[in-house]
Amino acid sequence: MAAARNLMGDAGSNRPTMKDEEKAKEDDSPSSKKPKLEREHLATYAKDYPAQFILGYCSTYIFMQTFMIPGTIFMSLLAGALFGVVRGLFLVVFNATAGASSCFFLSNW
């Protein structure tokens, strides 16, 4: 029969207690390693360089749509999050139409 484990740890022992192990797991989480500023690079870049960002977003979306690369649904969600609902909707409709048209013309050619 197994002996009962002391989860609280002994005062004189050098073994880590359960609380120390939980704290170590929390410190290893990816969100605790990155400061808040590092997680917002994309939004900051979109605000600092709007024309270049929109051009890059549109060309990436149209390329993905033309060659039927999965992931355009995530690009659509990203447009709403970065550009707002109205501008994001306009960009998604334009890019999806342009990409589907170029896919059709590419396959027809």
N, C-alpha and C positions, 0 to 999 in steps of 0.2 A: 504494500500500500504506500502511495506517495505521501511525502510529508507536506504539510500545509505551508504555503508560501507566505512570506511576510511582505505584503505589497508596500508598506510604508517605509521599509528599510530600517536598518539598525542605526542608532546614533553613532556608533563607533566604526561602522563598516564603510568601506570605500565603494561599495556597489551603488550604482545610480538607482534612485527610487523611480517609481512609475511616473511621478510628476516630472522628473527630469527627462525621462524618455519622451513624454508627451510634448514637453517644451522643445526638445530637439527636433521632433517631427514637425512642429509648427514653424521652427526656424528654417527648415529645409524646404518649405513649400515655395513654389515658384513666385507666388504673389508677394511673399514677404521679402524676397530678394530684390525685387525691382521697385524703385521708388515711383511715386505717382507720376512724376514728370517723364520717365522713360516709357510709360504705357501710353502716353498721349502724343507720341511723335507724329503719327499719321495725321491726326487732327490739327496739330500745330503746323505741319507742312502744308496742309490744305488751306489753312488760313493765311499763311505767309506768301504762298505762290499759287494763287487760285487759277490763273490761266494755264500754267504748266501742269498743274495737278489735274484739271479737267481734261486737258488734251491727252495726258497719259492715261487717265481713267477711261476715256472714250476709245482710244486706240486699243487698250487692253481688252475692253469689253467687246468691241467689234471683232478683234482677232479671235477671241474665245468663241464668240457666236459663229463666226465664219467657218472655223474648223471644228465646230461642235465639241469643244473642250468643256467638260463638266465644270461647274462652279459659277456660272453666270447668275444663279439665284443668290449666291452669297455676295456677288458684285452688286446686285440690285438692292439687297439689304444694306450694303455698305453705302450706297448712294443716298439712301434715305437718312442714314445716320450722320453722314458727313455734310451733305448739302442741304438737308431739310426736305420736307415732304414734297413741296411744289417743284423745286428745282431738281430734286432727285427723281421724281416721277417723269418729268420732261426728259432728263438725260437717259433714263432707262428705256422709255418708249422710243426715243430717237436711236439709241445704240442697238436695241434689239431689232428694230426695223432695218437699220443699215446692215447689221450683221447677218440677219436672215436673208436679206436681198443679195448680199455678196456671196453667201453660201449657195443660194439658188443659181446665181450667174456662174459661179465657179464650177458647180456640178453640171450645168448646162453646157459649159464650154468644153 
